[in-house]
Amino acid sequence: MMPGMGRMNPRMMKKLQKQLQSATEEIDATEVIIRTKDKELYFSNPSVSAMNMMGQQSYQIVGEPEERTLGSSEETTNIPQEDIDLVAAQAGVSPEKAKEALEECNGEPAEAIIKLMSE
């Protein structure tokens, strides 16, 4: 190994750090869902950073995910109780009706509330 290889000039290091900081933006996210074909990772109140480097947008998610298994459409989805309570309160319906609407709307609370309010 040649001397000096693998070492970075402190000035260059500070310049790189400054570039990284200016290219990073915090996003005020309330939830993040990563869906694969057989499961989803649900992050409640995550810390999300967006970084734009050389025209490519990257996202960093920090938080503890809840893993949910996805089944066929006939199976009951794993809907958090807090979502059921929220939809029931906002739409003025029973928790059972709220859960039914959430299942029809793929677990999306806003869609379920709108659906129930328009009935």
N, C-alpha and C positions, 0 to 999 in steps of 0.2 A: 504494500500500500504506500502510495506516495505521501510525503508530508503535506499537511494542509487539506488533503482530500477528506471529505466527510465533515469538515468544519465549515461553519457559515460565519461570515463576517457579522459582528454584532449590529452594525449599521444596516446591513441587508436584512437581518432578522427583524429589527424594529420596523423597517419599511414594510416587510411582508405582513407583520402583525397588524399594522395600521390599515393595510389594504383589506385584510380579512375582516377587521372590525367595520370598516366602511361598507363592505359588501354584505354584511349580516344585518338582518332585520328581525326583530321579535314580532311574533304574530299573537294577538290576543285570542287564542282558540279556547273554546269551551269543551270541545270533544273532538277526537280523531278516531276514525274507524278505518282499519285496513282490512279489506275483504279478499280472501283467497277463495278458491272454488269449494273448499270444504270447511272453512272456519273464518272467523273474523276476530281481529284484535281491537278491543274497544278501550280507548284511553279517555278517562274522565278528568277534566281540568289539567291537561298536559301543558308542558312548556314547549313551545314550538318556535324554531328559528328558521328563517329562510335565508339562503345564501346564493348570490348570483356570481359565479366565477366563469369568466370566459364565455358568457352567453348561455351557460347551463344553470338552471335553477335547481337547487338542492334543498331538502327540508330535513331538519333534525327534530325528532320528537323525544322528549324526556318525560317519563312517567311510568306508572305501573299498569300494564294492560290487563284487562279481563278477557280471557279467551272464551269465545263462544263458538260452539259447533253449529254448523249450518246443515240442515237436513232437507228433506223434500218439502215442497210447499204444503203438503198435508200435515206435516208434523208441527207441533206447537213450537214457535220460536222462543228463544230465551230473551224475554223482555224484562228489563230491570223494573222493580217495583216502583222506583221513583218516577219512571216515565209513565207508568200506569196512573199513579197518583196525580201527576202533573196534568195529563190529558183529562182525567176525570174532573179535576177541579176547574180547569180552564173551559171545558165544554159543558160542565154541569150535568154530567152523566154518572152512572154507577161505574165502579172499578171494572166490573165484568164487561160492560159495554165498551169502556175505554180500552181494555186489553184486546177485545175483538177488533176494534178499529185499528189498533197498533199492528196487529197481526196482518190485517188486510193491507196496511200501508208499509209493510216490511220494517216495522219498528221505528218509523220516523214520526216523532211526536207532533211536529208542526203539521204534517200532512193529515194525521189522524184527527187533530183538533179541527182543522178546516173541514174535513169530511163530516165530522159530527155536527159542526155548527151549520152546515149547509143542508142537513137533513130536515 
